[in-house]
Amino acid sequence: MKYLGKLLNLLFPSKCPVCGNKSDDHLYNPFCTKCWIGIEKYSGPACSICGIPTVSPLTITCESCLKAKPPFSKVLYYGIYDGALKEAIHLLKFNGVKRLSKPLSLMLSELPIPRADGIIPVPLHHKRLHQREFNQTASISQHLSKNLKIPLMLNVLKKTKETPPQTDVTGKERLKNLKGAFRAYGEINGMDLLLIDDVITSSATVRECAKTLIKAGAKSVTVVALARSMPKQNT
C-alpha cells in the first residue's frame, strides 16, 4: 500500500491547500507532509471538563462548567480549529474529500481516550445528510472504531429536528435551537460511550447529544473531537 500511495502521487499530483507545494504522501493527499505533520496537538491551559482553552493554567474548571455541570464527563480534542487542521476538516466536510477521514481518525487515536462500550458519531438530520451525501463524523468514527477496537453504534443517536445553521448565533441561541433535537434508540443502559464530533465551538451540540444519551440510560459520555474553536468570549 505504501508503494501504491507513492505511485498515485506521481500519477495524480495535488497542490497542498496550505502552502501550494505538491502533495507527497497519498495518506493525507492533498496536503504535503510538512503541513500535515505541522498540525499541533493543543497542550495549553483548558477547562478540565469542557476543554475550552483558558488564559491561565490555574483555571481548572471554567465558569460555565462551574455554574452548570455538563452532561458529558469530559471533552477531548486534538487541536485548535485553525490552519491546516481547519482546512482538512473543511475539505472532508464540505468538499467530500473522504480519504481524509482516515488520517484524521489517526489523530484522535493519539488522545488519552478512556475505555468505552461504544462509539457514537454526532448525527446529521436526514435532510442535511441528503444534501451532503455523507456524515463526515460517522466516516471518522468508522476508522476510529477499527483503530481502538471499540464497537461503532451508528443508529443509536438520531437527529429528529431540523435546526438552522449554528455558525452565526450565540451559545444560548444554539442551546435553544438544539433542545429536543436528538433521540436515542436501542439498549445503552449502563454503557460508557464515546461521542465523536469534528469541531466544537460553543459545545451546544455535544451537550444536547450527551444529555439525550444519559437520559436514555448511558452511564457516561466522553466527547472526542478533532478541533476546538478558540473562544471569542466565554462561549
N, C-alpha and C positions, 0 to 999 in steps of 0.2 A: 504493500500500500504506500510506503514511503516513496519508492521509486515512481509509482504511478502518479503520485501527487506532484513530484518534480516534473514529470513528463507533461502533465496537464498545464502546469505553469508555463512551460516552454512553448506549448502549442497555443495556449489562450492567456497571454499575459494581461494582467489588470493593473490599473494605477491605484495606488494607495489613496483613499479618500482624505487622509490626514496630511501627508507630505507630498503626494504626487509621484513618488518613486514606484517602480514596478513591484508588484507583489512577488514574494519569493518562497512562499510556502502555501500549498493548497489548503492546509487545515484551516487557516484563517484568512484566506483569499476573500476580498481584495486588499486586505491590509498587508503592509510589509512587516517583516519580523521586528524591526526596530520599533515601530509604532505600537505593535501588538504587545511586545514584552515591556513596553514603557507604560502600560496601564498599571497604575499603582493601587495596591490594596490600602484602604483607608486605615490609618493607625493613630489618628488624632483623638482628642477627648470627645466622648459621646455619652449620651444617656445610657445607662446600663439596661434599660427596658426597651425603649422605642428606638434607640440607636441614633437619635438626632444629634448631629455634631454640636458640641458646646464650645464656648470660649475658653473655659477654664477646666483643667484636668481634675480640679477639686469638686466639680459638679458631677456627682454620681448619678443622680436622678433629676430629670428636667422638671420644670414647674408643672407642665401639662400632666405628666405621669403621677406627680405627687398629688395633684388635685383629684384626678380620676384614674385609677389603675386600669390600664388597657386589658382587654380580654385575652390577649396573647401573652405568653410567658416572656418572650424576648424577640428582638429583631436582629438578624444577622445580615450583613450586606458586604459586597466585595469592595466597591469604590464609590467615589463621588461621581454624580451624573454630569460628566464634563469630558471634553477632549475625545480621545479615541473610543472610550467606553460608551459615551453618548452616541457617537457616530455608529458604532456597531449595533447598538440597540435599535437605533432608527432604521438601519438597513434591514435588520431582521423584521422589525415590527411593521414598517410602512412600505418597504420595498420588496419584501418577500425573499430576502437572501437567507433561505432556510438553513443553509450549510453552516451558518454562524452559530446556530443553536448548540452544536456540539462543543466548540471551543469555549463558548460562554458557560456551558454547564461544567466544564472542567475548572473554571474559575470558582464556581460555587462549591465544588468538591474540596477546595483548599480551605474552606471555612470550618471552624470548630462546630460542626453540625452534630447535635445530640442524637442518640439512638431513637428511632421512631418506628411506629407501626405502619405508617403510610405517608405517601407524598401526594399533596393535592394542589394543583395549579389554580390560580385565580381565574375564574371562568369569564367568558365574554357572553353578552346577551346574544341570542341566536341571530338577530338582525345584524349586529356588528360582526359576528362570525361569518355570516354570509357575505358581507361586504369585503372583509379582509381575507376570506377563504381559509384561514388557519389561525389558531391561537398560539402566538409566539411563546407564551408562558408554558403551555402544555407541551410544546416541542422541546423546550429546555428541560422540562420536568421528566420527559421520557428518557433523555440521556442521563440525567441526574439519578434517576431510579436505577439504571443499569450500573452507573458508577458506584453508588452506595449500597446496591443490593437491598433496596427498600421498595416495597410494592407501590406501584403507581395506581392511584384511585381517581380515575378521570370523571366518573359520573356521580360522585358523592356530593359535590357542591355545584349548584347551577345558579346563574343569574336570571331571575324571572321577571325583573322590572327593568325596562329600558330607561337609561339615565342620560342626561345631556353631557357633552364634553366637560371634563372637570378641570381643564387646564387654566381657565380664566376666572375661577371662583375661589373664594376663601375657604379655609379649613372647615369653618362652621357650616358653610353652604354645602360643601361636599358631603359632610356627615348627614345633613338633612336630605340631600338628593339620594343618598345611598341607603337610607333607612328602609329596611324591609326589602331590599333589592335581591337578596340571596336566599336560597332554600337548600337545606341539607337532605340527602336521601341515603337510604341504606343503614347498615348497622355500624356505628362508630363508638358505641359506649365503652368508656374506659381507655380509649386509644390516645396515644401520644402522636400528634400529627405535625407534619411539616407543610406549611402553606407557602407556595412559591409565587413570587411576583418578579416583574422585570425592574420597575422603578418605583420608589416610594417618595412621595412628596409630602403631603400632609398626614399620611398613614390612614386616611379615612376609609379607603377601600379594604385594606387588610384588617382594620379594626372591625368593620362590619362583617367581613368573612369569618374572622375568628370568633366573633360574638355568635354568629349563626352556628358554627361548628360546636362551640361549647354548650350552647342551648340544646343541641341535638345529642349531647352526651359525651363528647370528646373530653378526655382527661386534661390535655394540654395542647396548645398550638404554638409552635415556634415559626416565626416568619423568616423566610430566607429570600433575599433579593439580590439582584446584580448591582443595583446602584441606589444611592440616596441623594436627593437634592439638598444642596446647602440651603438652609433656611434664610429667607429674606427678613423674616421676623420670627417670633416664636410660633411656628406652624405645626 
